[in-house]
């Protein structure tokens, strides 16, 4: 089966803090399962339905300031048995140009420029 993803995803464990903006308030932390230019997958103990809007602080480099993005839950999967029973896919819907550049640079370093999509 052909993969029709717009961006290459890399498996990476990145600390992410999130705040639920819509439809209800809440917050949490997670370690990513994978990340791309277009979004991030997070295991979570909270059931976040499709179209939930989140503000994300993504700590790409342990010593650097986290990048900040707004995302929308694109999908939800059951992730059992697990400490985190849900896996959510988040599509980035807003990210500053400078934070987007930091994300692209980080991804290039992780997978190598020759394999990177949209270099």
C-alpha positions as CSV (number, residue, x, y, z in Angstrom):
1,X,0.0,0.0,0.0
2,X,1.3,3.4,-0.9
3,X,1.9,5.9,1.9
4,X,0.2,9.2,0.9
5,X,1.5,11.3,3.8
6,X,2.6,14.8,2.8
7,X,5.6,14.7,5.2
8,X,8.1,12.1,6.4
9,X,7.6,11.2,10.0
10,X,10.4,10.2,12.3
11,X,10.0,8.1,15.4
12,X,11.3,10.3,18.2
13,X,10.6,10.7,21.9
14,X,10.2,14.4,22.6
15,X,8.7,15.9,25.8
16,X,5.5,17.8,24.9
17,X,3.3,19.9,27.2
18,X,-0.2,20.6,26.0
19,X,-3.1,22.8,27.0
20,X,-6.6,22.0,25.7
21,X,-8.1,25.2,24.2
22,X,-11.4,23.9,22.7
23,X,-13.9,22.4,23.5
24,X,-12.9,22.3,27.2
25,X,-10.0,23.4,29.3
26,X,-7.4,21.0,30.5
27,X,-3.7,20.2,30.2
28,X,-1.2,17.4,30.2
29,X,2.3,16.1,29.2
30,X,3.4,13.3,27.0
31,X,6.4,11.9,25.2
32,X,5.9,11.8,21.4
33,X,5.7,8.7,19.3
34,X,6.6,10.4,16.1
35,X,6.9,13.9,14.6
36,X,6.9,15.6,11.1
37,X,6.7,19.1,9.7
38,X,2.9,18.6,9.6
39,X,2.2,17.2,13.1
40,X,3.0,14.9,16.0
41,X,1.6,11.7,17.5
42,X,1.2,11.5,21.3
43,X,0.3,8.7,23.6
44,X,-2.0,10.1,26.4
45,X,-4.1,9.0,29.3
46,X,-6.8,11.5,28.2
47,X,-9.4,10.8,25.5
48,X,-9.1,13.8,23.2
49,X,-11.7,13.7,20.4
50,X,-11.1,14.6,16.8
51,X,-11.0,18.4,16.2
52,X,-10.0,19.2,19.8
53,X,-7.7,22.3,19.6
54,X,-4.4,22.2,21.6
55,X,-1.6,24.6,22.4
56,X,1.7,22.6,22.3
57,X,5.1,23.3,23.8
58,X,7.5,20.9,22.1
59,X,10.9,20.5,23.6
60,X,13.0,19.5,20.5
61,X,16.3,20.1,22.2
62,X,16.7,19.6,25.9
63,X,18.6,22.9,26.4
64,X,16.7,25.0,23.9
65,X,13.5,27.0,24.3
66,X,10.5,24.8,23.3
67,X,8.7,25.6,20.0
68,X,5.1,26.6,20.4
69,X,2.4,25.4,18.0
70,X,-1.4,25.2,17.9
71,X,-2.7,21.8,16.7
72,X,-5.9,20.0,16.0
73,X,-6.5,16.4,16.9
74,X,-6.8,14.6,13.5
75,X,-7.3,11.1,14.8
76,X,-7.6,9.0,17.9
77,X,-6.7,5.3,18.4
78,X,-7.1,3.0,21.3
79,X,-3.6,2.2,22.6
80,X,-4.2,-0.7,25.0
81,X,-2.8,-2.3,27.0
82,X,-0.7,0.6,27.9
83,X,0.0,3.2,30.6
84,X,-1.4,5.7,28.1
85,X,-4.6,4.1,26.7
86,X,-5.0,6.6,23.8
87,X,-2.8,7.6,20.9
88,X,-3.7,10.9,19.2
89,X,-2.5,12.4,15.9
90,X,-2.2,16.2,16.0
91,X,-2.0,18.3,12.9
92,X,-0.2,21.6,13.3
93,X,-2.5,24.5,12.3
94,X,-0.5,27.4,13.6
95,X,3.3,27.7,14.2
96,X,5.5,30.8,13.9
97,X,7.9,30.9,10.9
98,X,10.9,30.9,13.3
99,X,9.6,27.8,15.2
100,X,8.7,26.1,12.0
101,X,12.3,26.6,10.8
102,X,13.6,25.2,14.1
103,X,11.4,22.1,13.6
104,X,12.6,21.6,10.0
105,X,16.2,22.0,11.0
106,X,15.7,19.5,13.9
107,X,14.1,16.9,11.5
108,X,16.9,17.3,8.9
109,X,19.5,16.6,11.6
110,X,17.6,13.5,12.7
111,X,17.1,11.8,9.4
112,X,19.7,13.2,7.1
113,X,19.2,15.9,4.4
114,X,19.4,13.4,1.5
115,X,16.3,11.6,2.8
116,X,14.3,14.6,3.9
117,X,11.2,15.7,2.1
118,X,10.9,19.3,0.9
119,X,14.6,20.2,1.5
